[in-house]
Amino acid sequence: MRIMNLCRSSSPTDRQYGAELLLHTSTEESTPFLVELLNDNDPKVRKTAIKSAIKKNNPEVINALIENLAHPVFSNQAMNTLVQIGQKSLAAFESSFYKSGQSTHLMLRIVQAMGKITGQRAKDLLWSKIDYPNKVVVSQVLLSLGECGFKANVSQVTRIKYGIESDIADIRWNLSAIQEIGDDGFNQQIINSLRWEIKNDIEHIYMLLAMLYDTRSIQLVKESIDSGTPEGITYAVELLDVFLSDQLKQRVIPVLDDISDSERINKLDVFYPRITFDSKLVLKFIINRDFTQSNRWTKACVLYQIGAKKIADFKLDLIAHMFNPDELLKEVAAWALHQISEEEYHENCARLGAKTKRALDELVLTSKLSNFGKVLFFKEIQVFIGVPGITLSHLADISEEIILKKGDSLLLDEKVNNNFYVVAKGVVDFYDKGELKGSYGEGQFIGELISLPQFLNTNLIIASSAVSLVSINKDMFYELLSDDVHLADKVIDFV
C-alpha cells in the first residue's frame, strides 16, 4: 500500500522514491506501478524507474522500456537496461520491430540493441532482417551483426558477398563521379563528401570480410593498410591474395591497394562498367541516387551547387526535393530553386502548405541560418574540424538558431535550460551571480559553465551586440555521441 501511494503521488519526489523502492520489493503485484513510472512525465522519476527495471522486469516492463528508446532523454539509458536484461528482451524487440506504423528511428535502435545483446538467438533474429525493404535498416542490421561477432555459414556466404560487391560498386561509381565533377570552388565540398563515402564503404567491406574469414587476419590487413607505408600495404595485399576467393580477390584488392584513382577505375570497370557523364549530368544522378548510395550531405552539397550555378535544367529535380521529408534537402532545394526562378519558387512553395511556406520563406528570403548553413558553420569550429559533413548534418537537425538583440539576456541554469550554445555571430558577456566572468565570440561554446541546480538564476549571458546563437539540446547531443564514436572522440579530445 505504501509503494502504491508513493508511485501515484502528485509529488515527483515521492514517485521517484517509490521507483527506488520497487527495486527492492519481492512482490510481483508492484510491477504495474513500475510500468506507470516508466511513462512518467518527470524525467528524474522515469530515469529512476528505468534503473529499477534492470531487475524488476517482465514483458510489460520490457515493452515500456522499448518505447523509451524513441525518446532522446531516455534512449541511451533504456538501451543499456535492455542490453543488461539480455535474452529476455529479444522476443519483445522482435514484435516491436514489426509493429504496424513503427518509426524507422525506433527500428534502428532496436537493431542496435540486438547487436549489443549478442548470442545466437540475437544473430538469428538480426539475420532474418537482412532483406528488409528499408535499406537504411538493412545497413544497421549488417553493422549489428558485425558487432556481435557474426560468422556466415555456407547458406549465408552468398548474401554477405553480395553486400561486399554492392559496396565496391558504389566505390567505383563515386571514384568516377569525383573525376567528372572537377574541382571548381564549392565542388570541393561534394568531393570531400564522396571521399568520405568511399572511406565509409571500405570500413563496411572490412566488417563484411570479417564475417567470412578469420577476424584477426582481416584486422591485420586493415592495420597494415592504415599504416600508409608501402611495406604495410604490400603485406596486406599479399595476405588478401592468400585467403580471399578468386572472385573477391579481383574486386577487393584494387579497392584497398595503393594505386591512383584512374588505375583503380580501370581495374574495377571490368566488373562494374559505367558510362561517363559530363560535369552537369553527374550532379543530376547523385541527387537521385538511393540514400544508401549517396548520403544526405552529398545530395545537399549538390543541390547547393545547382542553385549557386543556376542550372535551370534541373528545376524539376529541385521541385521534387522541395517535397522531400528530409528537412535539410527540402531547405537547400527551395533555396536553389529561388536562385534560378523566384516565380517558380513561390508557385511551388505554396503547394507545400502555409506553415511550410512560412518556414521556407524565413530561411530563403531572410538571413536566418538554415540547416545547410549550420553545417558549414560547424565545419569551421575547432572541435568539429575533420568531422564528416553527414555527421554534422545530424547535429544541425537537433539545433536551432536563437537571435538576441543588444542587451537581451538568456539564463543558463540547469532547471530552466538544457542546451549548449555556440556563438554564430556577435559577442555575449557571461555573468555568474551578477559578476562579469568573460565574453564569448564567434565559434565559442557556452553551456558547460552551468552551476549546481540549487543556484538558480545565477548564470546568464547578455548580448553586447546583435547576436546569433546556435542552440543544441543536450539530451539529443548525447544520443548523437552514443551513435558516433568518431564524433565522441573529437569532443572528448576537445574537452
Secondary structure, 3 states (H helix, E strand, C coil): CHHHHHHCCCCHHHHHHHHHHHCCCCCHHHHHHHHHHCCCCCHHHHHHHHHHCCCCCCHHHHHHHHHHCCCCCCHHHHHHHHHHHHHHHHHHHHHHHCCCCCCHHHHHHHHHHHHHHCCHHHHHHHHCCCCCCCHHHHHHHHHHHHHCCCCCCCCCHHHHHHHHHHHHHHHHHHHHHHHHHCCCCCHHHHHHHHHHHHHHHHHHHHHHHHHHCCHHHHHHHHHHHHCCCHHHHHHHHHHHHHHCCHHHHHHHHHHHCCCCHHHHHHHHCCCCCCCCCCCCHHHHHHHCCCCCCCCHHHHHHHHHHHHHHCCHHHHHHHHHHCCCCCHHHHHHHHHHHHHHCHHHHHHHHHHHCHHHHHHHHHHHCCCCCCHHHHHHHHHCCHHHCCCCHHHHHHHHHCEEEEEECCCCEEECCCCCCCEEEEEEECCEEEEECCEEEEEECCCCEECCCCCCCCCCCCEEEEECCCEEEEEEEHHHHHHHHHHCHHHHHHHHHHC
